[in-house]
Amino acid sequence: MSDPDLRQIVKDKYGKAALKVAAGGRASCGSVSGREANPITSRLYTASETACVPPEATAASLGCGNPTALAELRAGETVLDLGSGGGIDVLLSAQRVGPTGKAYGLDMTDEMLALARENQRKAGVENVEFLKGEIEQIPLPDKSVDVIISNCVINLSADKDRVLAEAFRVLKPGGRLAVSDVVVRGEVPPAIRRSVELWIGCVAGALEEQEYRGKLAKAGFTGIDVEPTRVYRMEDAQEFLSRAGLDAAAIAPQVDGKFMSAFVRARKPVSA
Ligand SMILES: C[S@@+](CC[C@H](N)C(=O)[O-])C[C@H]1O[C@@H](n2cnc3c(N)ncnc32)[C@H](O)[C@@H]1O
């Protein structure tokens, strides 16, 4: 499948998820079971965090971690969220960087941008801007951002080298990359890699850990660290494999403990 086809499928899927939330539902990564049952996207934020954002931002949350909790954001910093969805991490970042800082969200899906802008309006925050565009071509100048966050989006890109090169370009020297992503340890059965349903569900496009580290280093990043935040066992794999229509009983034992949500950190050298 070509990159543009895959991008359109991703856009359609997340456009529908945004419309569902706008109509009063919850976003879901699968068609059969609801979001609460999803082992990847459920239970990521504390009650005090969700109390600070509109309920629709929480309902639209489709990440696999909580990058703002781990990114050590400071007052006055400029933050960019790659694939900002309904905006929950942008709104939380905006609180952390305060009125002298700024939080940008970047997303390619019109329905998600509309939802995020509505959530910004409800939250009444001004130091936030949602931008339309692709993470492979970030619409911001070189060296303009202190911290890049992202929550379960880089795995969806068919051109991860380009995403990381763009992230490096827009970061200021000394800037930090602090993203939550699905990462794989070891070999994954080909049936998983071939599944479009599992690609849009953030599983099939996940990078192997060493490959992720290699791509970050190739883009110029240093201080690379991959910290598991949730490791998926056989029962979790059964859930996402059966949702994708694959033979869960046969494949799940082969991926027991191989997929994880991880916090990926790296830094742009001060001299770059
Ligand atoms: C799994 S959702 C995560 C949304 C959000 N980060 C969160 O935690 O709820 C993926 C989001 O990334 C966006 N997205 C996927 N690929 C993208 C790309 N190549 N460029 C820009 N946005 C993209 C989708 O439109 C969707 O809103």
Ligand as a Chemical Component Dictionary entry (heavy atoms), coordinates in Angstrom:
data_LIG
# 
_chem_comp.id                   LIG 
_chem_comp.type                 NON-POLYMER 
_chem_comp.pdbx_formal_charge   0 
_chem_comp.three_letter_code    LIG 
# 
loop_
_chem_comp_atom.comp_id 
_chem_comp_atom.atom_id 
_chem_comp_atom.alt_atom_id 
_chem_comp_atom.type_symbol 
_chem_comp_atom.charge 
_chem_comp_atom.model_Cartn_x 
_chem_comp_atom.model_Cartn_y 
_chem_comp_atom.model_Cartn_z 
_chem_comp_atom.pdbx_ordinal 
LIG C1  C1  C 0  -3.711 7.780  17.859 1  
LIG S1  S1  S 1  -4.307 9.404  17.616 2  
LIG C2  C2  C 0  -3.504 10.243 18.959 3  
LIG C3  C3  C 0  -4.067 11.612 19.220 4  
LIG C4  C4  C 0  -3.489 12.331 20.448 5  
LIG N1  N1  N 0  -2.056 12.434 20.379 6  
LIG C5  C5  C 0  -3.920 11.663 21.736 7  
LIG O1  O1  O 0  -3.079 11.281 22.523 8  
LIG O2  O2  O -1 -5.126 11.522 21.940 9  
LIG C6  C6  C 0  -3.409 9.933  16.202 10 
LIG C7  C7  C 0  -3.614 11.390 15.746 11 
LIG O3  O3  O 0  -2.531 11.737 14.892 12 
LIG C8  C8  C 0  -3.005 12.307 13.701 13 
LIG N2  N2  N 0  -2.049 11.927 12.646 14 
LIG C9  C9  C 0  -1.748 10.670 12.237 15 
LIG N3  N3  N 0  -0.790 10.687 11.304 16 
LIG C10 C10 C 0  -0.484 12.000 11.098 17 
LIG C11 C11 C 0  0.433  12.667 10.240 18 
LIG N4  N4  N 0  1.216  11.997 9.402  19 
LIG N5  N5  N 0  0.505  14.028 10.299 20 
LIG C12 C12 C 0  -0.311 14.728 11.155 21 
LIG N6  N6  N 0  -1.200 14.132 11.977 22 
LIG C13 C13 C 0  -1.285 12.789 11.964 23 
LIG C14 C14 C 0  -4.408 11.756 13.511 24 
LIG O4  O4  O 0  -5.201 12.625 12.742 25 
LIG C15 C15 C 0  -4.878 11.626 14.961 26 
LIG O5  O5  O 0  -5.480 12.815 15.410 27 
# 
loop_
_chem_comp_bond.comp_id 
_chem_comp_bond.atom_id_1 
_chem_comp_bond.atom_id_2 
_chem_comp_bond.value_order 
_chem_comp_bond.pdbx_ordinal 
LIG C1  S1  SING 1  
LIG S1  C2  SING 2  
LIG S1  C6  SING 3  
LIG C2  C3  SING 4  
LIG C3  C4  SING 5  
LIG C4  N1  SING 6  
LIG C4  C5  SING 7  
LIG C5  O1  DOUB 8  
LIG C5  O2  SING 9  
LIG C6  C7  SING 10 
LIG C7  O3  SING 11 
LIG C7  C15 SING 12 
LIG O3  C8  SING 13 
LIG C8  N2  SING 14 
LIG C8  C14 SING 15 
LIG N2  C9  SING 16 
LIG N2  C13 SING 17 
LIG C9  N3  DOUB 18 
LIG N3  C10 SING 19 
LIG C10 C11 SING 20 
LIG C10 C13 DOUB 21 
LIG C11 N4  SING 22 
LIG C11 N5  DOUB 23 
LIG N5  C12 SING 24 
LIG C12 N6  DOUB 25 
LIG N6  C13 SING 26 
LIG C14 O4  SING 27 
LIG C14 C15 SING 28 
LIG C15 O5  SING 29 
# 
